[in-house]
């Protein structure tokens, strides 16, 4: 019962792109049965733990807050309006540059602020570093390209990787499966999606 509020909190929040990718990978393995070798069982366990880890990241660092508790009048995570506007600008800039490799110095120069202040304010506003946010945006863009049928090499170039091998390593580290499986997972998702039942014909009138 101690963790019940945390479970309810997770249930009310949308899953991240990485969590959905891990779930799709597990679903793909479920509909493609293979012998229960030690390697396959280890991969299943690793995928389940990666999914759990990704979802637990959505909980506040201080632990789950009871849903019945009223929010505080002021939160230390809130920024001043001008600083919050800058961090929203930073977020939009990172999304707009998900197709390329960037440096934090470049973003800091765009916002006319120091790198240390950018990192501190961005983490306070969005709960993570600008580098992590950009990586997630980059991998999400890559996943969309792959599931649309784009080849791995071309996808690597489209998200700013000069070497496809480096892209494959980064993608696998982020999602838990290689980019070559992304299209298969999309097909698996289509298979697992519930289909509407056919309409029942009305009984003949007497």
Secondary structure by P-SEA (a helix, b strand, c coil): ccaaaaaaaaaaccccaaaaaaaaaaaaaaaccccccaaaaaaaaaaaaaaaaaaaaaccccccccccccccccccccccaaaaaaaaaaaaaaaaaccbbbbaaaaaaaacccaaaaaaaaaaaccccaaaaaaaaaaaaaaaaaaacccaaaaaaaaccccaaaaaaaaaaaccccccaaaaaaaaaaaacccccccccccccc
